[in-house]
Amino acid sequence: MKIPYGESNGEAGWGAKKQEGVGQVQGYLQLPAIAALPKLSAWLMLTDSERVEVLCVG
């Protein structure tokens, strides 16, 4: 699980932080040791001072 924290700077900042986090998790999923795990479930949790969003990435 990756948990990025973003400053409250509107929807554009939230979307950018979400895209960055998804990209990082997808990169981790490409690592051979991680890709070899057959039942792995990858999640991203984003938070700022007002909200939390959880996404299943892979």
CHARMM internal coordinates of N, CA and C (Angstrom, degrees):
IC EDIT
DIST 1 N 1 CA 1.4463
DIST 1 CA 1 C 1.5215
ANGL 1 N 1 CA 1 C 107.23
DIST 1 C 2 N 1.2846
ANGL 1 CA 1 C 2 N 116.04
DIHE 1 N 1 CA 1 C 2 N 131.83
DIST 2 N 2 CA 1.4637
ANGL 1 C 2 N 2 CA 122.42
DIHE 1 CA 1 C 2 N 2 CA 176.73
DIST 2 CA 2 C 1.5179
ANGL 2 N 2 CA 2 C 106.68
DIHE 1 C 2 N 2 CA 2 C -109.22
DIST 2 C 3 N 1.3275
ANGL 2 CA 2 C 3 N 117.96
DIHE 2 N 2 CA 2 C 3 N 134.56
DIST 3 N 3 CA 1.4610
ANGL 2 C 3 N 3 CA 121.63
DIHE 2 CA 2 C 3 N 3 CA -177.65
DIST 3 CA 3 C 1.5232
ANGL 3 N 3 CA 3 C 109.93
DIHE 2 C 3 N 3 CA 3 C -125.98
DIST 3 C 4 N 1.3425
ANGL 3 CA 3 C 4 N 118.07
DIHE 3 N 3 CA 3 C 4 N 88.90
DIST 4 N 4 CA 1.4584
ANGL 3 C 4 N 4 CA 119.40
DIHE 3 CA 3 C 4 N 4 CA 175.30
DIST 4 CA 4 C 1.5311
ANGL 4 N 4 CA 4 C 110.66
DIHE 3 C 4 N 4 CA 4 C -79.65
DIST 4 C 5 N 1.3131
ANGL 4 CA 4 C 5 N 115.59
DIHE 4 N 4 CA 4 C 5 N 145.35
DIST 5 N 5 CA 1.4598
ANGL 4 C 5 N 5 CA 121.26
DIHE 4 CA 4 C 5 N 5 CA 174.55
DIST 5 CA 5 C 1.5128
ANGL 5 N 5 CA 5 C 107.14
DIHE 4 C 5 N 5 CA 5 C -112.85
DIST 5 C 6 N 1.3179
ANGL 5 CA 5 C 6 N 115.95
DIHE 5 N 5 CA 5 C 6 N 130.93
DIST 6 N 6 CA 1.4595
ANGL 5 C 6 N 6 CA 119.98
DIHE 5 CA 5 C 6 N 6 CA 179.03
DIST 6 CA 6 C 1.5102
ANGL 6 N 6 CA 6 C 111.01
DIHE 5 C 6 N 6 CA 6 C -122.49
DIST 6 C 7 N 1.2978
ANGL 6 CA 6 C 7 N 116.44
DIHE 6 N 6 CA 6 C 7 N 146.89
DIST 7 N 7 CA 1.4596
ANGL 6 C 7 N 7 CA 121.02
DIHE 6 CA 6 C 7 N 7 CA 174.44
DIST 7 CA 7 C 1.5254
ANGL 7 N 7 CA 7 C 108.38
DIHE 6 C 7 N 7 CA 7 C -67.76
DIST 7 C 8 N 1.2995
ANGL 7 CA 7 C 8 N 117.15
DIHE 7 N 7 CA 7 C 8 N 153.24
DIST 8 N 8 CA 1.4617
ANGL 7 C 8 N 8 CA 121.24
DIHE 7 CA 7 C 8 N 8 CA 177.34
DIST 8 CA 8 C 1.5219
ANGL 8 N 8 CA 8 C 108.90
DIHE 7 C 8 N 8 CA 8 C -74.83
DIST 8 C 9 N 1.3286
ANGL 8 CA 8 C 9 N 117.06
DIHE 8 N 8 CA 8 C 9 N 94.72
DIST 9 N 9 CA 1.4656
ANGL 8 C 9 N 9 CA 119.87
DIHE 8 CA 8 C 9 N 9 CA 179.88
DIST 9 CA 9 C 1.5204
ANGL 9 N 9 CA 9 C 110.69
DIHE 8 C 9 N 9 CA 9 C -131.88
DIST 9 C 10 N 1.3214
ANGL 9 CA 9 C 10 N 116.67
DIHE 9 N 9 CA 9 C 10 N 36.73
DIST 10 N 10 CA 1.4539
ANGL 9 C 10 N 10 CA 120.85
DIHE 9 CA 9 C 10 N 10 CA 173.04
DIST 10 CA 10 C 1.5149
ANGL 10 N 10 CA 10 C 114.05
DIHE 9 C 10 N 10 CA 10 C 87.73
DIST 10 C 11 N 1.3207
ANGL 10 CA 10 C 11 N 113.36
DIHE 10 N 10 CA 10 C 11 N 177.25
DIST 11 N 11 CA 1.4595
ANGL 10 C 11 N 11 CA 120.79
DIHE 10 CA 10 C 11 N 11 CA -177.08
DIST 11 CA 11 C 1.5259
ANGL 11 N 11 CA 11 C 112.86
DIHE 10 C 11 N 11 CA 11 C -64.49
DIST 11 C 12 N 1.3176
ANGL 11 CA 11 C 12 N 118.31
DIHE 11 N 11 CA 11 C 12 N -35.47
DIST 12 N 12 CA 1.4674
ANGL 11 C 12 N 12 CA 120.37
DIHE 11 CA 11 C 12 N 12 CA 179.85
DIST 12 CA 12 C 1.5268
ANGL 12 N 12 CA 12 C 110.25
DIHE 11 C 12 N 12 CA 12 C -62.75
DIST 12 C 13 N 1.3181
ANGL 12 CA 12 C 13 N 116.97
DIHE 12 N 12 CA 12 C 13 N -43.94
DIST 13 N 13 CA 1.4602
ANGL 12 C 13 N 13 CA 120.95
DIHE 12 CA 12 C 13 N 13 CA 178.62
DIST 13 CA 13 C 1.5176
ANGL 13 N 13 CA 13 C 111.88
DIHE 12 C 13 N 13 CA 13 C -66.52
DIST 13 C 14 N 1.3305
ANGL 13 CA 13 C 14 N 115.89
DIHE 13 N 13 CA 13 C 14 N -39.23
DIST 14 N 14 CA 1.4649
ANGL 13 C 14 N 14 CA 121.06
DIHE 13 CA 13 C 14 N 14 CA 178.18
DIST 14 CA 14 C 1.5290
ANGL 14 N 14 CA 14 C 109.75
DIHE 13 C 14 N 14 CA 14 C -63.14
DIST 14 C 15 N 1.3183
ANGL 14 CA 14 C 15 N 116.76
DIHE 14 N 14 CA 14 C 15 N -46.29
DIST 15 N 15 CA 1.4635
ANGL 14 C 15 N 15 CA 121.31
DIHE 14 CA 14 C 15 N 15 CA 179.55
DIST 15 CA 15 C 1.5177
ANGL 15 N 15 CA 15 C 112.06
DIHE 14 C 15 N 15 CA 15 C -62.60
DIST 15 C 16 N 1.3214
ANGL 15 CA 15 C 16 N 116.71
DIHE 15 N 15 CA 15 C 16 N -40.19
DIST 16 N 16 CA 1.4630
ANGL 15 C 16 N 16 CA 120.72
DIHE 15 CA 15 C 16 N 16 CA 179.17
DIST 16 CA 16 C 1.5225
ANGL 16 N 16 CA 16 C 110.59
DIHE 15 C 16 N 16 CA 16 C -65.92
DIST 16 C 17 N 1.3247
ANGL 16 CA 16 C 17 N 117.06
DIHE 16 N 16 CA 16 C 17 N -42.97
DIST 17 N 17 CA 1.4642
ANGL 16 C 17 N 17 CA 121.00
DIHE 16 CA 16 C 17 N 17 CA 179.65
DIST 17 CA 17 C 1.5272
ANGL 17 N 17 CA 17 C 110.12
DIHE 16 C 17 N 17 CA 17 C -66.07
DIST 17 C 18 N 1.3292
ANGL 17 CA 17 C 18 N 116.98
DIHE 17 N 17 CA 17 C 18 N -38.23
DIST 18 N 18 CA 1.4625
ANGL 17 C 18 N 18 CA 121.08
DIHE 17 CA 17 C 18 N 18 CA 177.78
DIST 18 CA 18 C 1.5256
ANGL 18 N 18 CA 18 C 110.44
DIHE 17 C 18 N 18 CA 18 C -63.41
DIST 18 C 19 N 1.3221
ANGL 18 CA 18 C 19 N 116.81
DIHE 18 N 18 CA 18 C 19 N -46.67
DIST 19 N 19 CA 1.4652
ANGL 18 C 19 N 19 CA 121.47
DIHE 18 CA 18 C 19 N 19 CA -179.81
DIST 19 CA 19 C 1.5292
ANGL 19 N 19 CA 19 C 110.65
DIHE 18 C 19 N 19 CA 19 C -62.94
DIST 19 C 20 N 1.3237
ANGL 19 CA 19 C 20 N 116.76
DIHE 19 N 19 CA 19 C 20 N -40.76
DIST 20 N 20 CA 1.4651
ANGL 19 C 20 N 20 CA 121.15
DIHE 19 CA 19 C 20 N 20 CA 177.93
DIST 20 CA 20 C 1.5302
ANGL 20 N 20 CA 20 C 110.77
DIHE 19 C 20 N 20 CA 20 C -61.86
DIST 20 C 21 N 1.3177
ANGL 20 CA 20 C 21 N 116.41
DIHE 20 N 20 CA 20 C 21 N -45.56
DIST 21 N 21 CA 1.4666
ANGL 20 C 21 N 21 CA 120.75
DIHE 20 CA 20 C 21 N 21 CA -179.76
DIST 21 CA 21 C 1.5156
ANGL 21 N 21 CA 21 C 112.54
DIHE 20 C 21 N 21 CA 21 C -64.53
DIST 21 C 22 N 1.3325
ANGL 21 CA 21 C 22 N 117.24
DIHE 21 N 21 CA 21 C 22 N -43.66
DIST 22 N 22 CA 1.4650
ANGL 21 C 22 N 22 CA 121.25
DIHE 21 CA 21 C 22 N 22 CA 178.16
DIST 22 CA 22 C 1.5261
ANGL 22 N 22 CA 22 C 109.71
DIHE 21 C 22 N 22 CA 22 C -61.01
DIST 22 C 23 N 1.3182
ANGL 22 CA 22 C 23 N 117.14
DIHE 22 N 22 CA 22 C 23 N -43.18
DIST 23 N 23 CA 1.4608
ANGL 22 C 23 N 23 CA 121.11
DIHE 22 CA 22 C 23 N 23 CA 178.69
DIST 23 CA 23 C 1.5207
ANGL 23 N 23 CA 23 C 112.22
DIHE 22 C 23 N 23 CA 23 C -61.19
DIST 23 C 24 N 1.3287
ANGL 23 CA 23 C 24 N 116.55
DIHE 23 N 23 CA 23 C 24 N -41.30
DIST 24 N 24 CA 1.4642
ANGL 23 C 24 N 24 CA 120.28
DIHE 23 CA 23 C 24 N 24 CA 179.02
DIST 24 CA 24 C 1.5228
ANGL 24 N 24 CA 24 C 111.02
DIHE 23 C 24 N 24 CA 24 C -64.96
DIST 24 C 25 N 1.3282
ANGL 24 CA 24 C 25 N 116.87
DIHE 24 N 24 CA 24 C 25 N -45.19
DIST 25 N 25 CA 1.4648
ANGL 24 C 25 N 25 CA 120.07
DIHE 24 CA 24 C 25 N 25 CA -179.79
DIST 25 CA 25 C 1.5258
ANGL 25 N 25 CA 25 C 110.24
DIHE 24 C 25 N 25 CA 25 C -64.23
DIST 25 C 26 N 1.3230
ANGL 25 CA 25 C 26 N 117.35
DIHE 25 N 25 CA 25 C 26 N -42.25
DIST 26 N 26 CA 1.4621
ANGL 25 C 26 N 26 CA 119.94
DIHE 25 CA 25 C 26 N 26 CA 177.97
DIST 26 CA 26 C 1.5271
ANGL 26 N 26 CA 26 C 111.00
DIHE 25 C 26 N 26 CA 26 C -62.29
DIST 26 C 27 N 1.3176
ANGL 26 CA 26 C 27 N 117.38
DIHE 26 N 26 CA 26 C 27 N -35.09
DIST 27 N 27 CA 1.4575
ANGL 26 C 27 N 27 CA 121.00
DIHE 26 CA 26 C 27 N 27 CA 175.22
DIST 27 CA 27 C 1.5222
ANGL 27 N 27 CA 27 C 111.73
DIHE 26 C 27 N 27 CA 27 C -64.27
DIST 27 C 28 N 1.3360
ANGL 27 CA 27 C 28 N 116.76
DIHE 27 N 27 CA 27 C 28 N -43.20
DIST 28 N 28 CA 1.4611
ANGL 27 C 28 N 28 CA 120.38
DIHE 27 CA 27 C 28 N 28 CA 177.48
DIST 28 CA 28 C 1.5266
ANGL 28 N 28 CA 28 C 110.64
DIHE 27 C 28 N 28 CA 28 C -61.29
DIST 28 C 29 N 1.3292
ANGL 28 CA 28 C 29 N 116.61
DIHE 28 N 28 CA 28 C 29 N -37.87
DIST 29 N 29 CA 1.4664
ANGL 28 C 29 N 29 CA 120.77
DIHE 28 CA 28 C 29 N 29 CA -178.42
DIST 29 CA 29 C 1.5251
ANGL 29 N 29 CA 29 C 112.56
DIHE 28 C 29 N 29 CA 29 C -66.42
DIST 29 C 30 N 1.3222
ANGL 29 CA 29 C 30 N 117.29
DIHE 29 N 29 CA 29 C 30 N -17.11
DIST 30 N 30 CA 1.4604
ANGL 29 C 30 N 30 CA 121.38
DIHE 29 CA 29 C 30 N 30 CA 178.63
DIST 30 CA 30 C 1.5307
ANGL 30 N 30 CA 30 C 112.61
DIHE 29 C 30 N 30 CA 30 C -85.49
DIST 30 C 31 N 1.3222
ANGL 30 CA 30 C 31 N 117.86
DIHE 30 N 30 CA 30 C 31 N -13.45
DIST 31 N 31 CA 1.4608
ANGL 30 C 31 N 31 CA 120.93
DIHE 30 CA 30 C 31 N 31 CA 178.99
DIST 31 CA 31 C 1.5262
ANGL 31 N 31 CA 31 C 109.20
DIHE 30 C 31 N 31 CA 31 C -64.68
DIST 31 C 32 N 1.3413
ANGL 31 CA 31 C 32 N 118.06
DIHE 31 N 31 CA 31 C 32 N 134.26
DIST 32 N 32 CA 1.4668
ANGL 31 C 32 N 32 CA 120.93
DIHE 31 CA 31 C 32 N 32 CA -174.69
DIST 32 CA 32 C 1.5302
ANGL 32 N 32 CA 32 C 114.24
DIHE 31 C 32 N 32 CA 32 C -53.35
DIST 32 C 33 N 1.3199
ANGL 32 CA 32 C 33 N 117.58
DIHE 32 N 32 CA 32 C 33 N -43.73
DIST 33 N 33 CA 1.4630
ANGL 32 C 33 N 33 CA 120.10
DIHE 32 CA 32 C 33 N 33 CA -178.18
DIST 33 CA 33 C 1.5283
ANGL 33 N 33 CA 33 C 111.52
DIHE 32 C 33 N 33 CA 33 C -64.95
DIST 33 C 34 N 1.3131
ANGL 33 CA 33 C 34 N 116.82
DIHE 33 N 33 CA 33 C 34 N -33.29
DIST 34 N 34 CA 1.4614
ANGL 33 C 34 N 34 CA 120.61
DIHE 33 CA 33 C 34 N 34 CA 179.88
DIST 34 CA 34 C 1.5224
ANGL 34 N 34 CA 34 C 110.47
DIHE 33 C 34 N 34 CA 34 C -82.01
DIST 34 C 35 N 1.3274
ANGL 34 CA 34 C 35 N 117.32
DIHE 34 N 34 CA 34 C 35 N -41.34
DIST 35 N 35 CA 1.4608
ANGL 34 C 35 N 35 CA 121.25
DIHE 34 CA 34 C 35 N 35 CA 179.11
DIST 35 CA 35 C 1.5266
ANGL 35 N 35 CA 35 C 111.39
DIHE 34 C 35 N 35 CA 35 C -62.03
DIST 35 C 36 N 1.3251
ANGL 35 CA 35 C 36 N 117.81
DIHE 35 N 35 CA 35 C 36 N -23.92
DIST 36 N 36 CA 1.4639
ANGL 35 C 36 N 36 CA 121.91
DIHE 35 CA 35 C 36 N 36 CA -179.41
DIST 36 CA 36 C 1.5282
ANGL 36 N 36 CA 36 C 112.96
DIHE 35 C 36 N 36 CA 36 C -76.84
DIST 36 C 37 N 1.3084
ANGL 36 CA 36 C 37 N 118.02
DIHE 36 N 36 CA 36 C 37 N -8.81
DIST 37 N 37 CA 1.4678
ANGL 36 C 37 N 37 CA 121.28
DIHE 36 CA 36 C 37 N 37 CA 179.99
DIST 37 CA 37 C 1.5300
ANGL 37 N 37 CA 37 C 108.95
DIHE 36 C 37 N 37 CA 37 C -84.92
DIST 37 C 38 N 1.3308
ANGL 37 CA 37 C 38 N 118.23
DIHE 37 N 37 CA 37 C 38 N 107.94
DIST 38 N 38 CA 1.4656
ANGL 37 C 38 N 38 CA 120.82
DIHE 37 CA 37 C 38 N 38 CA -170.05
DIST 38 CA 38 C 1.5292
ANGL 38 N 38 CA 38 C 115.36
DIHE 37 C 38 N 38 CA 38 C -68.13
DIST 38 C 39 N 1.3123
ANGL 38 CA 38 C 39 N 118.48
DIHE 38 N 38 CA 38 C 39 N -30.89
DIST 39 N 39 CA 1.4685
ANGL 38 C 39 N 39 CA 119.92
DIHE 38 CA 38 C 39 N 39 CA -175.02
DIST 39 CA 39 C 1.5256
ANGL 39 N 39 CA 39 C 112.33
DIHE 38 C 39 N 39 CA 39 C -111.73
DIST 39 C 40 N 1.3083
ANGL 39 CA 39 C 40 N 116.32
DIHE 39 N 39 CA 39 C 40 N 25.72
DIST 40 N 40 CA 1.4600
ANGL 39 C 40 N 40 CA 120.78
DIHE 39 CA 39 C 40 N 40 CA -178.20
DIST 40 CA 40 C 1.5247
ANGL 40 N 40 CA 40 C 110.87
DIHE 39 C 40 N 40 CA 40 C -69.28
DIST 40 C 41 N 1.3036
ANGL 40 CA 40 C 41 N 115.79
DIHE 40 N 40 CA 40 C 41 N 136.06
DIST 41 N 41 CA 1.4580
ANGL 40 C 41 N 41 CA 122.56
DIHE 40 CA 40 C 41 N 41 CA 174.19
DIST 41 CA 41 C 1.5247
ANGL 41 N 41 CA 41 C 107.03
DIHE 40 C 41 N 41 CA 41 C -120.12
DIST 41 C 42 N 1.3200
ANGL 41 CA 41 C 42 N 117.56
DIHE 41 N 41 CA 41 C 42 N 120.32
DIST 42 N 42 CA 1.4639
ANGL 41 C 42 N 42 CA 121.84
DIHE 41 CA 41 C 42 N 42 CA -176.89
DIST 42 CA 42 C 1.5272
ANGL 42 N 42 CA 42 C 110.03
DIHE 41 C 42 N 42 CA 42 C -105.79
DIST 42 C 43 N 1.3147
ANGL 42 CA 42 C 43 N 115.80
DIHE 42 N 42 CA 42 C 43 N 135.48
DIST 43 N 43 CA 1.4641
ANGL 42 C 43 N 43 CA 122.44
DIHE 42 CA 42 C 43 N 43 CA -177.03
DIST 43 CA 43 C 1.5175
ANGL 43 N 43 CA 43 C 110.22
DIHE 42 C 43 N 43 CA 43 C -129.74
DIST 43 C 44 N 1.3137
ANGL 43 CA 43 C 44 N 114.70
DIHE 43 N 43 CA 43 C 44 N 151.06
DIST 44 N 44 CA 1.4594
ANGL 43 C 44 N 44 CA 122.12
DIHE 43 CA 43 C 44 N 44 CA 174.72
DIST 44 CA 44 C 1.5211
ANGL 44 N 44 CA 44 C 107.49
DIHE 43 C 44 N 44 CA 44 C -124.37
DIST 44 C 45 N 1.3203
ANGL 44 CA 44 C 45 N 116.58
DIHE 44 N 44 CA 44 C 45 N 128.56
DIST 45 N 45 CA 1.4605
ANGL 44 C 45 N 45 CA 121.44
DIHE 44 CA 44 C 45 N 45 CA 175.51
DIST 45 CA 45 C 1.5214
ANGL 45 N 45 CA 45 C 107.64
DIHE 44 C 45 N 45 CA 45 C -116.20
DIST 45 C 46 N 1.3321
ANGL 45 CA 45 C 46 N 116.51
DIHE 45 N 45 CA 45 C 46 N 121.38
DIST 46 N 46 CA 1.4625
ANGL 45 C 46 N 46 CA 121.98
DIHE 45 CA 45 C 46 N 46 CA 177.44
DIST 46 CA 46 C 1.5213
ANGL 46 N 46 CA 46 C 108.63
DIHE 45 C 46 N 46 CA 46 C -107.62
DIST 46 C 47 N 1.3207
ANGL 46 CA 46 C 47 N 115.43
DIHE 46 N 46 CA 46 C 47 N 143.48
DIST 47 N 47 CA 1.4538
ANGL 46 C 47 N 47 CA 119.02
DIHE 46 CA 46 C 47 N 47 CA 178.22
DIST 47 CA 47 C 1.5273
ANGL 47 N 47 CA 47 C 110.40
DIHE 46 C 47 N 47 CA 47 C -148.88
DIST 47 C 48 N 1.3106
ANGL 47 CA 47 C 48 N 114.80
DIHE 47 N 47 CA 47 C 48 N 151.89
DIST 48 N 48 CA 1.4567
ANGL 47 C 48 N 48 CA 122.44
DIHE 47 CA 47 C 48 N 48 CA 168.14
DIST 48 CA 48 C 1.5217
ANGL 48 N 48 CA 48 C 105.88
DIHE 47 C 48 N 48 CA 48 C -136.47
DIST 48 C 49 N 1.2716
ANGL 48 CA 48 C 49 N 119.50
DIHE 48 N 48 CA 48 C 49 N -162.53
DIST 49 N 49 CA 1.4628
ANGL 48 C 49 N 49 CA 119.95
DIHE 48 CA 48 C 49 N 49 CA -176.52
DIST 49 CA 49 C 1.5258
ANGL 49 N 49 CA 49 C 113.15
DIHE 48 C 49 N 49 CA 49 C -75.13
DIST 49 C 50 N 1.3529
ANGL 49 CA 49 C 50 N 117.97
DIHE 49 N 49 CA 49 C 50 N -6.11
DIST 50 N 50 CA 1.4599
ANGL 49 C 50 N 50 CA 120.29
DIHE 49 CA 49 C 50 N 50 CA -174.85
DIST 50 CA 50 C 1.5222
ANGL 50 N 50 CA 50 C 115.51
DIHE 49 C 50 N 50 CA 50 C -124.29
DIST 50 C 51 N 1.3129
ANGL 50 CA 50 C 51 N 119.12
DIHE 50 N 50 CA 50 C 51 N -20.70
DIST 51 N 51 CA 1.4655
ANGL 50 C 51 N 51 CA 119.83
DIHE 50 CA 50 C 51 N 51 CA -173.49
DIST 51 CA 51 C 1.5197
ANGL 51 N 51 CA 51 C 111.37
DIHE 50 C 51 N 51 CA 51 C -149.52
DIST 51 C 52 N 1.3236
ANGL 51 CA 51 C 52 N 113.91
DIHE 51 N 51 CA 51 C 52 N 165.27
DIST 52 N 52 CA 1.4589
ANGL 51 C 52 N 52 CA 122.73
DIHE 51 CA 51 C 52 N 52 CA 176.87
DIST 52 CA 52 C 1.5174
ANGL 52 N 52 CA 52 C 107.10
DIHE 51 C 52 N 52 CA 52 C -136.30
DIST 52 C 53 N 1.3295
ANGL 52 CA 52 C 53 N 117.10
DIHE 52 N 52 CA 52 C 53 N 137.76
DIST 53 N 53 CA 1.4586
ANGL 52 C 53 N 53 CA 122.01
DIHE 52 CA 52 C 53 N 53 CA 175.89
DIST 53 CA 53 C 1.5251
ANGL 53 N 53 CA 53 C 107.67
DIHE 52 C 53 N 53 CA 53 C -133.18
DIST 53 C 54 N 1.3383
ANGL 53 CA 53 C 54 N 116.87
DIHE 53 N 53 CA 53 C 54 N 133.94
DIST 54 N 54 CA 1.4570
ANGL 53 C 54 N 54 CA 122.63
DIHE 53 CA 53 C 54 N 54 CA 179.84
DIST 54 CA 54 C 1.5179
ANGL 54 N 54 CA 54 C 108.20
DIHE 53 C 54 N 54 CA 54 C -118.98
DIST 54 C 55 N 1.3419
ANGL 54 CA 54 C 55 N 116.23
DIHE 54 N 54 CA 54 C 55 N 129.51
DIST 55 N 55 CA 1.4652
ANGL 54 C 55 N 55 CA 122.08
DIHE 54 CA 54 C 55 N 55 CA -178.72
DIST 55 CA 55 C 1.5188
ANGL 55 N 55 CA 55 C 109.88
DIHE 54 C 55 N 55 CA 55 C -126.05
DIST 55 C 56 N 1.3220
ANGL 55 CA 55 C 56 N 116.92
DIHE 55 N 55 CA 55 C 56 N 137.73
DIST 56 N 56 CA 1.4576
ANGL 55 C 56 N 56 CA 121.22
DIHE 55 CA 55 C 56 N 56 CA 170.07
DIST 56 CA 56 C 1.5246
ANGL 56 N 56 CA 56 C 106.56
DIHE 55 C 56 N 56 CA 56 C -84.54
DIST 56 C 57 N 1.3281
ANGL 56 CA 56 C 57 N 116.96
DIHE 56 N 56 CA 56 C 57 N 121.37
DIST 57 N 57 CA 1.4619
ANGL 56 C 57 N 57 CA 121.34
DIHE 56 CA 56 C 57 N 57 CA -175.22
DIST 57 CA 57 C 1.5201
ANGL 57 N 57 CA 57 C 110.90
DIHE 56 C 57 N 57 CA 57 C -98.97
DIST 57 C 58 N 1.2989
ANGL 57 CA 57 C 58 N 118.80
DIHE 57 N 57 CA 57 C 58 N -34.50
DIST 58 N 58 CA 1.4513
ANGL 57 C 58 N 58 CA 119.04
DIHE 57 CA 57 C 58 N 58 CA -179.10
DIST 58 CA 58 C 1.4899
ANGL 58 N 58 CA 58 C 113.05
DIHE 57 C 58 N 58 CA 58 C -162.30
END
COOR INIT
IC SEED 1 N 1 CA 1 C
IC BUILD
